């Protein structure tokens, strides 16, 4: 029978970490109705370093979505070893409700930028997949810390955006895309979203420039396609 420790050991060499878990009920919309769902993701640069090392060593295929495909390979292998079913946030539509699952699993909350913020990792984390188990595994106690933004009086993330894309009416995607598609947006493209970088939470986990540039380029391609 699998346990949480075995999951952690299998994903750790790939820079991936356990992102909590929960016991699904019907409204969670987890395919197959498993007894336990464990989320897997990353925080900071460790996953990117493992991915780029795998690419440099020729252990990844040259595909259209290399990071997603690498994650799929890694988690599918972990699923075989632990008797789980792998689930992923990509490959849709339809898309699985990973953000809702994340909020069931650990203390992440909607930030003023729309993305989920974590008390330790800030905005520098992601959910890469999940492992669904037919059996009920023992899960770590849930961390119920509060939303970091509630004690952040200045909200430096909002004025940091050069085109004020984040406001009371939500995220102005056309304004953001227009900025990063122009020469003036090179700073965001090369180092990551300027508003995201202005957040004071999780400074130790900020993505390194090649990692940030990779994600920004993928985001821009998807929006301009």
PyMOL commands that set and color helices and strands:
alter all, ss='L'
color gray80, all
select helices_A, chain A and resi 4-12+26-28+46-56+66-82+98-105+148-151+156-160+173-180+183-191+194-198+203-205+209-224
alter helices_A, ss='H'
color red, helices_A
select strands_A, chain A and resi 17-22+36-43+85-87+108-110+116-118+125-133+166-167+170-171
alter strands_A, ss='S'
color yellow, strands_A
deselect
rebuild
show_as cartoon
